[in-house]
Amino acid sequence: MDSRYPIHEVFASIQGEGLFVGQPQVFVRVDGCPLRCRWCDTPQTWGLPSDSKQGTDWSADPVRSWCTAQEVAERVRELDPLGRRSVSLTGGEPLMWPGLVEQLRKLLPGARLHLETAGAFPRTLERLLDQVDHVSADLKLPGDMQTPVPLQSALRDFEEAPRDAVQWRLARRAVLALLADRDACLKLVVAAGPEAQDYSELLDDVRELAADLPLYLQSVTPLRDVQAADSKTLDLLVEMAQSRGLSTRVLPQVHALLGLR
């Protein structure tokens, strides 16, 4: 039987973050993420669909079903019959489902595959680096993270999520080393609360291990009890990043501003 993966939705829209902001893409959003970022804008993707829900009803919004990679690839081709859009693999956390990424690489040989990841799972990222054309990796302050909740699935063992500041730094440094000199970018979501100096160690790691990669400071879109960082904090972060020789830009979530998915 073909392997099935938890698909939240597959849709065409405009990339609102990172290096390819403004580019039309097809988005493949998976369910399942053990991380609990306090500013997560897709908490509905944390859990997994019922094991009994299989197949594709693309009219459902969201789909939230266990689908085969073939079903996903067919939907991508339906949404982009000319094959001109890149395909963004997002979530949830796509690195929970490496088999999906590997199969889509084979099923969509002419497409550019872009991986959006939390930057917390270096072992799985290393496995998939040659299967994707671009990686957009989040950099996270441990203080922005709540206790992870492991995924429960009989389908596979998952790479363990970082649980404290030491583990987060080890994961971050491993991810940065893997992405150096690759087609990749780094994204740092900035919310109200932390001071600019709280990011010093993180920025030092980028300078040491992946100074060639563009760094996007993304002011959080206010949600629940999380507010955007003030302009002073953003200005200080830009100065701190530039003083380390990092190529830095500040962007909001453009798709949110435009009212897009």
N, C-alpha and C positions, 0 to 999 in steps of 0.2 A: 504494500500500500504506500502511496506517495506520502511524504511527510507533510504535515499541516502546521501552520503557524498562525498565531493570534493577530488578526488584522483588524485594526480599529476603523480605518477608512482609507480609500484611495481616491484622490481628487486632483484636479488641475487648478493651479492658482499662481500667485506671484511670490517669489522668495522675499521674505521681509527682514532677513538677518544676514550678517556676515559678508563674505567676499562677493557673493553673487546676488546681493540685494537688488531687487527690481527685475530679476530674470524670471521669465515664465518657466515653470517646472511642473512635473507631475509628482505629487507627494504620496509616498507609501508610508502610512503611519501604523506602527505596530502597537499592540497592547503589551503591558508588562514592564514594570520598572521597580527595582527595589529601593531606589533613592527617594528621599523626601526633602526636596528643595523647598524652602519656605516660600519662594516666589514662583513655584511651578505654575505655568498657565495651562497645563493639560493634565490635571490630577485624575481626570476620568480615564486615563490610560494606565494608571498604576496597576490595576488588577488584570485578571485574565477572564476571557469569556467562559461560559459554561462549557464543559467538555462535550456536551451533547449538541452544541450549536456548530454546525459545519456547513460548508458550501457558501455560495455567494448570492446574496440578494442586494445588488448594488443600489437598489432604490431605497434601502434602509439608510438612515442617517443617525448615528453611525452604523456600520456593518456589524462590528464586534462579533466576528466569527472565525473559526479555524479554517483557513484556506490553504490550498496548495500554492506553491510558487508559480505553477503554470496558470492557475486562475488569476493570480495577481498580475502576471505578465500580460495576459490577455486583456485585463482591464486597463493596464497602462497603454497598450496599443489602441484600445477603443478611445481613450481620452486624448491621445496624441497620434492620430493615424499617419501624420507626415513624419513622425519621429524626430521632430526638431527640438523638443524640450529635454532638458536633463531630468533625471529622476532622483528625487531627494528621499532618502531612507531615514525616517525620523520616528518619533515615538511619544511616550514610552522610551524604551532604550533598545535600538536595533541590535546592539552587541549581545543581547540576551538570545538572539536567534541567528547565529552565524550561518547556519545552513540555508536560511532564506537568502541572505546576501550572496552566498556562493552560487545558488541556483539561479537567481536573477541575473547574475553576471553571464551565465551561459544562455539564458532564455532571451536576454536583451543585449545581444553582442554589439549592437551599434550605438547603444545609449551611453551617455555619461552618467555614471552612478555617483551620487554625492551622499556621503555618510554624515549624519548629524548625531553626535554622541556626547555623553556627559564627561568623557575623558577620565573615567574611573576604572576602566577594565582593560589594562594594557595587554594582558595575555591574549585576550580575544581580538583586540585591535591588531596585534602583530599578525595573527592568523589571517586577517582580512585585508591587510594593507594593499596587497597586490590585486585584490578583487574590485577595488573602487578607484575612482578617478580623482576624488577630492574628499577631504575630511574637514569638517567643521567641529572643533572640539571645545567644549565648555571648560572654563577654569573656575573652580568653586572655592569659596572660603569655607573652611570647616564649620565656622560659626553660622553659616547660612543653611547648614544641613541638620535635619532631624535624624533620629535613629533609623537606619535602613530597615526595611521589611522584606525578608527574603521571599522570592517567588516560590510558589508551591505548584510543581508540575512534575508528573512522572515521565515527561518526555526527555528530560536531560538534566544534567548537573550544571549549575550556573556559576560563573566566576564570582567569588565573594566580593561584596561591595565594601569599600572602606568604612570604618566605623569611628575613627578618631582622627585627630589632627596629624599624628605621625603616619598613619596609614594613608590618609589623603595626600600628604606630601610625597610619600613613596610612589603612589599611583600617578600623581601629577608629573613627577619627574620622569617616570618611565614612559608616559604618554608623550611628553615633550621630546624625549630622546628619539622615540620612534618617528615622530612627525617632522623632525628637523630635515630640511632640504627636500621635503615632499610638497605636493600640491595640497596645501592645507591652510587653514586659518584658525585663529584662536578667538574665542568670545568670552568676555567677562561681564556677567550681569551684575549691575550695580544698583543696590537698593538702599533706602534710608536705613540708618542704624550703624553699620560699621564706619569707622573713621578711615580716611585715606591711608594712614600709616598701617592699618591692618592688612593692606595689600602688599606691603614691602617684600615679604618673603616670597610671595607668589611671583611678583615682578622680577625679583632676583633670579628665580628659577628659569623664567622665560629668557632672560638675558643670557644666562649661562648655557642653556641647552637648545634653545630654538629662537635665537634673536632674529633670524631671517623671516620668520612668519609674521604676517600682519595681525595686529591685535585690535579687536573691536570692543570698545567699551559700550555696553548696551544698558542704557537707563531702563530700569524695570517699568513695565506697564502696570500702574497701580491696580491691585486686586486684593480682595479680602482685607486683611489688616496690614498689607505690605504697601509702602509708598515709595515713590521714586526718590533717588538721591538728589540732594540739592546741587545747584550749579557750582558752589564752592568746592564740594567734594569731587565733582567731575573734573573741574579745572585742576585741582591738585593731583588727581590721578593721571591726567594727561601730562602734567609736568614731570611727575615721577617716572612715567613710562618713557617719555622722550629723553629724560636725563640718562636713561639706561640704553639709549640708542634704539628703542623699539619703534617700529612703524605703527602709529596709533590713530584710530579714528573713533569718533563718538557717533552712535546711531541709536535711534529709538527702534521699536518694533514697527517697521513700516507697514506691514500687513495689518496690524492692529489699527494704525492710524487711518488706513484706507477702508477699514471695515471688511477685510478679506479673511478667509480662513487661514 
